Amino acid sequence: MLYLDHAATSPVRPEALEAMRPYLTDVFGNPSSHHTAGEAAARALQDARERVAVALGVRPADVIFTSGGTEANNLAVKGVVLGALQVDPARRHLITTPLEHESVLESADHLRRLHGMDVTLLPVDQQGLLHPDDLGAALRDDTALVSFAHANNEIGTVQDVTSLAAVARARHVPVHVDAVQSAGWLDLRTLGADAAVSAISIAGHKLGAPKGIGALAVRSRVPLEPLMHGGGQENGRRSGTENVAGAVALAVALELAEREREQRVADVATNTAEFIDGVLHAVPEAALTGSPDRRLPNLASFTFAGTSGEAILLELERRGVVSSSGSACAAGSDEASHVLVACGIAPEIAQTSVRFTFGRTPLPRGSGGQLAALVASAVAAVTRS
C-alpha cells in the first residue's frame, strides 16, 4: 500500500515512540504532584516545552500543550477574543477566512452566536490567497483577532504571513496562525520570531508524534481566557493533567522535522512536481487546485470534472494507493468542499476533488510519473463505469 494521506495523519516516528515510552511506564507521576515521581514528570514536561519553544521561535512560557490542533485553534480563537473582551468590551469583531479548518470556523460561529461577535470572512482569490489590501480594508477599531492558516489543509496554498501580519500589527490587532499543516514542512521559527504573530497552533500527529497532543504558542502579552478550568495547569491557561508522554514525543518529532526539513522538502517537492505534471498531462479532466507555486511541497490536489471524487478514491485503493477527498475532519460529508467553493470552484466540480499528500520519506525519482499513470487509469475506470 502506498499511503498518500499524510495531511490527515502521519505514522509515529520510532524516535518519538522511544522517547515517550518511559513516561508511559516508569516515570508515570503527575507533573503537578510535589514528590519525587511528580517532579520527574514535571522536569520532562518543562524540557519538552523548552524544545518546542525553540522549534517555534518563541519563549517556553508561551507554549501551552493541548490535545491537538482542534483544541489549539479553539483556544486561540475563543481564548484570545474572550480575553480581549475582558479588557475592552467594545472589541467585538473577528476576522478569518472561508478557507479555514472547521475548528476555526466553528469557533468563530460560536463567538457570533453566544457572544455577539461580528465575524468577517475575508475573500480569497482563485488560488486561495489572501491579499493584504483586503485585510487592511476589513480591519476596524474594534477588531479583536485575525485568524488564518499558514497553509491550507485541502489545497496546500501558503499565505504570505509576514505581509498579512504586518498589516494587522499596524492596527495593534493580534494574529493567530494555524500552522497545523505547515509544521514540519515550512520554517515555523520565522513565525515565532515575527512579533506581529501572536499565536501559533500545531498538532503532533501531522509530523510524527501520536494523536492526542498539540500545542498553542501564544504571547504572554496577549490576554487569553481559558477554555478548560480546574487545576490551573499550563500557567492557568489550560487546566487538566498534562499528557507528559505526548509532550515529549511532540518535542522530539518537531526537532527531527526541523533538522531534516531542508533536504526533505527539496526531495519531496521533486516527487510532487513530477506527480502534478504527470497527472495534468495524462488526465484531460484534471485541474490543479490551489496556488501552483505558493504551495506546500508535499500536497497535490486536483478536481476531475465529469467524475466522482469518491469513486476515484475507491479505484485508487484497489490499485494500492490511499488518498483522500479533502479534510479528514469532513469525512462522511457529501457536501462540496467549502475551501474549493470559496476559491470559486462550482460545487459539482468541487465534489470531484482528490487530495494526495506525500510523507517525509521521498519516493524514488521517476515515481511521480508512475503514480500519475495509476491516477489516470483510476479516472478512466470511473469514466467508463
Buried (B, 14 or more C-beta within 10 A) or exposed (E): EBBBBBBBBBBBBEBBBEBBBBBBEEBBBBBBBEEEBBEBBBEBBEBBBBBBBBBBBBBBEBBBBBBBBBBBBBBBBBBBBBBBBEEEEEBBBBBBBBBBBBBBBBBBEBBBEEEEBBBBBBEBEEBBBBBBEBBBEBBBEBBBBBBBBBBBBBBBBBBEBEBBBBBBBEEEBBBBBBBBBBBBBBBBBEBBEBEBBBBBBBBBBBBBBBBBBBBBBBBEEBBBBBBBEEEEBBEEBBBBEBBBBBBBBBBBBBBBBBEEBEEBBEBBBBBBEBBBBBBBEBBEBBBBBBBEEBBBBBBBBBBBEEBBBBBBBEBBEEBEBBBBBBBEEBEEEEEBBBBBBBBEBEEEBBBBBBBBBBBBEBBEEEBBBEBBBBBBBBBBBBBEE
